[in-house]
Amino acid sequence: MARKNSEYVDGFVIPVPTKNVTAYRRMAEIGRKVWLRHGALDYRECVGDDLAVPFGLAFPKGIKTKRGETVVFAYIVFRSRAHRDKVNAKVMKDPELSAGCDPKKPPFDCARMLYGGFTTLVGK
């Protein structure tokens, strides 16, 4: 059961072609600026570094990366789910967000991105 008054997190796992990591970083830097400007508490985009794990299901296998792809793990922290909904509504209307990435040619396969909203179980 989630703690009362716990933070809310949007989480993402994204397969990104290694050749597109620089373009993805540029897009993510704009995303971070926009989400924080509209009230997100934290915004992180992390590129895979140690993905050959000796236990469990490794991210590349779970998301079925293809040759030449790596994994980006990302999350955005909010005060609550309601706060997330308000912030995301503002973000989606922000013209700077669309300036960071051509929606017709993103640096990753949007259809293979994993996404979900999570109530914090353990944390602050």
QUIDA-V149920 format. One record per residue. N is the residue number from 1. RES is the residue in three letters. OMEGA is omega in whole degrees, 0 to 359 (999 if undefined). BURIAL is # if it has 16 or more other C-alpha atoms within 10 Angstrom, else .. D_FIRST is the distance of its C-alpha to the first C-alpha in Angstrom with 2 decimals. Layout:
<<N/RES/OMEGA/BURIAL/D_FIRST> <N/RES/OMEGA/BURIAL/D_FIRST>>
This chain:
<<1/MET/180/./0.00> <2/ALA/178/./3.80> <3/ARG/176/./6.58> <4/LYS/180/./9.15> <5/ASN/180/./12.16> <6/SER/178/#/10.95> <7/GLU/180/#/13.47> <8/TYR/184/#/13.66> <9/VAL/166/#/15.47> <10/ASP/182/#/17.86> <11/GLY/183/#/18.62> <12/PHE/168/#/21.87> <13/VAL/191/#/23.79> <14/ILE/173/#/27.45> <15/PRO/183/#/30.54> <16/VAL/174/#/33.39> <17/PRO/182/#/37.00> <18/THR/180/#/38.02> <19/LYS/182/./41.10> <20/ASN/184/./38.94> <21/VAL/179/#/36.75> <22/THR/178/./39.07> <23/ALA/178/./38.94> <24/TYR/180/#/35.15> <25/ARG/179/./35.04> <26/ARG/178/./37.26> <27/MET/181/#/35.02> <28/ALA/178/#/31.86> <29/GLU/176/./33.66> <30/ILE/178/#/34.43> <31/GLY/180/#/30.87> <32/ARG/180/#/29.61> <33/LYS/183/./32.26> <34/VAL/181/#/31.48> <35/TRP/180/#/27.67> <36/LEU/179/#/28.10> <37/ARG/182/./30.94> <38/HIS/170/./28.83> <39/GLY/176/#/26.05> <40/ALA/181/#/23.63> <41/LEU/179/#/22.59> <42/ASP/181/./23.16> <43/TYR/181/#/24.54> <44/ARG/172/./25.15> <45/GLU/186/#/27.08> <46/CYS/180/./27.58> <47/VAL/182/#/30.18> <48/GLY/180/./29.95> <49/ASP/181/./31.86> <50/ASP/188/./30.81> <51/LEU/177/./29.77> <52/ALA/186/./31.53> <53/VAL/183/./28.78> <54/PRO/182/./29.66> <55/PHE/179/./26.35> <56/GLY/180/./23.73> <57/LEU/181/./24.62> <58/ALA/180/./26.35> <59/PHE/182/#/25.71> <60/PRO/179/#/29.34> <61/LYS/181/./29.15> <62/GLY/181/./25.81> <63/ILE/176/#/27.16> <64/LYS/177/./30.67> <65/THR/176/#/32.59> <66/LYS/177/./36.29> <67/ARG/179/./39.10> <68/GLY/178/./39.36> <69/GLU/171/#/35.73> <70/THR/182/#/33.10> <71/VAL/170/#/29.39> <72/VAL/175/#/27.97> <73/PHE/184/#/24.33> <74/ALA/175/#/23.50> <75/TYR/178/#/20.82> <76/ILE/184/#/20.93> <77/VAL/180/#/18.78> <78/PHE/178/#/18.46> <79/ARG/184/#/17.41> <80/SER/177/#/15.24> <81/ARG/178/#/15.42> <82/ALA/177/./18.34> <83/HIS/177/#/20.00> <84/ARG/182/#/19.73> <85/ASP/179/./21.42> <86/LYS/180/./24.14> <87/VAL/182/#/24.84> <88/ASN/177/#/25.04> <89/ALA/178/./27.38> <90/LYS/181/./29.66> <91/VAL/183/#/29.55> <92/MET/178/./30.61> <93/LYS/185/./33.61> <94/ASP/182/./34.65> <95/PRO/180/./37.88> <96/GLU/181/./37.43> <97/LEU/181/#/34.57> <98/SER/178/./36.93> <99/ALA/184/./39.62> <100/GLY/184/#/37.60> <101/CYS/175/#/37.66> <102/ASP/184/./39.92> <103/PRO/178/./37.59> <104/LYS/183/./40.22> <105/LYS/180/./40.17> <106/PRO/181/./36.86> <107/PRO/178/#/36.89> <108/PHE/181/#/34.32> <109/ASP/183/./33.60> <110/CYS/183/./31.17> <111/ALA/182/./30.73> <112/ARG/178/./29.23> <113/MET/174/./26.72> <114/LEU/185/./23.06> <115/TYR/173/./20.79> <116/GLY/176/./17.31> <117/GLY/187/./15.08> <118/PHE/170/./11.81> <119/THR/182/#/9.31> <120/THR/179/#/9.65> <121/LEU/179/./7.24> <122/VAL/180/./10.32> <123/GLY/182/./13.49> <124/LYS/999/./15.62>>
